[in-house]
Amino acid sequence: MKSQLMAQEALLFSVIETLEPVQRSGLLERFEHHAEEAKTELLNSMATDELYERLLEHLERYSKSIQHIPK
């Protein structure tokens, strides 16, 4: 499996190296655009996870404080 991945990676680099400069430039621009989108998505996901975790902590504290209120 690992050797197949390495062969595919080598093939990809070979194809990229055979591109004309204009095509290679266009490919680089698209790659950078997709990389920025992926970074943004990852950061948003991490922020959402952090906010969700804090919300759960606050809800847990609220639940505990309500349980201590005499009826």
N, C-alpha and C positions, 0 to 999 in steps of 0.2 A: 504494500500500500504506500509506504513512504517513498519507495523508488518511483512509483507511478506519479506521485505528487511532484517529485523533483524533476522528472522528465517533462511533465506538463509545464512547470515553471521555466525550465530551460527552453522549451519550445516557444513559450510566450515571449521570452526575452529575444529569441532569434527572430521572431516575427516583427517585434518592435524595431529591432536594429535594421531590418530591411526596408522600413518605411521611408518615404521621401521626407525631407525636412518639414515641409508644410503639414503633411499628415501626422508626423511625430509631434509637432507643435500643437496641433488640434487635439491629439490624443492626450497630451500633457494637460492642456486646459480643461478637458472633460474630466480627467482624473482628479485634478485639483478641485474642481467644482464638486465632484462626488465626495471627495475627502472632507471638504468643508461641511457638506450636508451631513455626513456621518458623524463628524465631531459635534456638530450642533445637536443632532439627535441624541447622541450619547450624553452630552452635558445636560440636556433637558431631562433625560431619563434619570440621571443621577440626582438632579435637583428634585424631581418628583419623588424619588425614593426617600430622600432626606426629609422632605416636607411630610410625606406620609408617615414616616417613622416618628417625627415630632408630634404629629397629630395623635398618633396612637399613645404616645407617652402622656400627652395632656389629657386624653380621654381616660386613661388608666388612673391618673391622679385625681381627676374629677370624680370618677367612680368611687375611689377609695374615700374621698372627702364626703361624698353623699352618704356612704354607708355609716359614717360616724355621726350623722345627724340623728338626734333622738326623735322618735315618732310620737 
